[in-house]
Amino acid sequence: LFAPRFQQGTNGIDSCIPVARIADMLLNPGAAYDYDGQRRRYPDVKLVYWSGGNPFHHHQNLARLREAFARPQTVVVHDPFWTATARHADIVLPSTMSVERDDIGAGSGDSTLFAMPQLTEPYGQARDDYATFAALAERLGVDKSFTEGRTAGEWLSHMYGEWRSAMQAAGHEMPSFEDFWASE
């Protein structure tokens, strides 16, 4: 069965572009392009919020990407590392690495699930993704629906509990969250 995870909601935006076209999009607002058998138009992007990944690591034309990242009014990068993308941001939101936060580990084809308790304090001003997104949700007035009143640790326990119930329904006995977490 699946590993513990958040339920995926529905994205309110039904359009997307291939990441290889990020420079095209930023440099050519309103221009037409072909994708997946459709004729589409690039949006006029004023703000870029980049979380995870580093397009400067794998983009085909770095000079063009640098020019493109200078076009939006604001570029926010949410990352634990001082990447080339972070260097091109107006705002950098430092996030924690996996050893700086509590988490649950599992691989997509792996039969092992393991507790990942925080091993060290976050460096500098780094915050875990949940804390950052909860703070942003609060600023936008949607914190109650985002957090549902749970802390990051309570979400881990909740996700594990849903997973445990599904596993038990399939005939597999799983330890309580407390026993699982203590097994690290």
N, C-alpha and C positions, 0 to 999 in steps of 0.2 A: 504494500500500500504506500501511499504518499507520506512524505515527512511533514512535521508540523509547519504550517505556514499561514500567512494572512489570507483571508478570503479576498479574491480579486474583484474589485468593483468594475464598473463600466466607465471607460474614459469618455468624457463629454466631448472630446475632440475626435472626429472621425478621419482626420487627414494626417498624413505623415510624409516624410521625405526620407530617402536613403541617407545615412550618415555621410556617405561619400559626397553628397551634394550640399553639405552645410555651407561651404563657401559660396556656391552658386546662389543659394537661398538668400544669404545675408547681403551679397553684392548686387542682386538683381530682383528687388521686391517687385511683385506684380508680373514678372516674366513667366511665360508659359513653359512647361516642361512635360515630357512624356514619362509616365511611370505606371507599371503594371497594367498596360493596355488602356490607360486613361490619359487624357490631356488635362493637366492641372496648372494652377498658378501659385507661384511662391507668395507667401504672406509678407507683409512689411513688418519685420520683427524689430521691436524697440528694446526688448529685454531678453537676454539669454540667461537661463539658470541651468548650469551644467553640473550634474551630480554623478560622480563616478565616471571612470574612463578618461581618456586623454586624447582628443582628436589630433593634437600636435604630434603624437607618437606615431600615427599611422596614416595621416592625410597625404595625398599624392603631391600637393604643391604647397609647401609650408609658407612661402612668401605670400601667396594668394590667400591662404587661411589667415595669416597675420593681418592682412589688409581687411579681410571680411570681419574679423573679431573687433576691429576698430570702428565698424559702422554702427552697431546698436548703441543706444543711449547708455545702457547699463549691461555689464556682463558680471554675473555672479557665479563663482565656482565653489562648490561644496565638495571638499576633498581632504583626505588626511595628509597628502604630500604636496610639496611645492613643485608641482609639475609645470611644464611649459604652458599649459592651459591656465593654471592658476596665475602665472606671471603676466598673462594678458587680461586678467580680470580687474574690474573696478572694485569688487568686493570679494573677499575670500572668506568662506565660512569653514574654519578648520574642523574636520570631523575626526572621530576616534578611529583607531585601527582595531581589529578584532580582539587583540590582547588587552585593550583598554575599556572593554564593555562586556557585559554578560550577553550570552547568545546560545543558540542551539546549533550544532553542526551536523550536517549530513550531506552526502553527495547524491546527485541525481540517480546514479546507478549503484549506489552503495547500500548495503543492508545494515550498516551501523549508524546509530544515532548517538550523539554524545553531548554532554553538558560542556559548555565553554564559559566557565566563570571568569570574570575580569581578573587579569594577572597583575596589572599595574595601573597606576593612576593616569588619566589622560594628560598628555603633554600640553603645556601652555594653556591656551584658551579652547582647546579642542573639546567638542561636545559630541555625544553619540547622536546618530541621525534622528532618533526618536525625539530627543530633547530639542534639536534644531527645528524639526518639522512641527512639533507641538507648539513651540514659541511662535513660529510663523503662522500657524493656524489660529493662535490666540490673537495675534495682530490683525488677522483677517476676520475675526469674529466667528470662527467655525471650530474653535477648540473643543467644545463639548462633543460635536459629532466626530471629530478626529480622534480624540483620546478615549471617548466613551467612559471617561472617569478612571481610566487605568494608567498606571505607571508602566515604564518599559518592562520591569520585572513581572508585573501583573499580566502584561500581554504574553510574555513567555509562558507563564503558568497557564493562561487561558488557551493559548494555541496548543500546548502540550495536552491539556485536558480534552480538547476537541479531538485531537489525534488519538489519544488513548481510548476514548469512547468508540471511535471508528474501528480501531484495532480490536477492541474487545468484542464489538459487534461481528467482526470477521473471525472470532474464535481465538484471538491472541491475547494472552495475559500480559499486561504491561505494568511496571511499577508506578506508584504515585509520583507526582511531580517532585515532591520533597525527596523521595528515595532516589529518583533519577538524578536530581541535582546534586545530591550528596555522593553519588557514585563517581564523580569526576576523578 
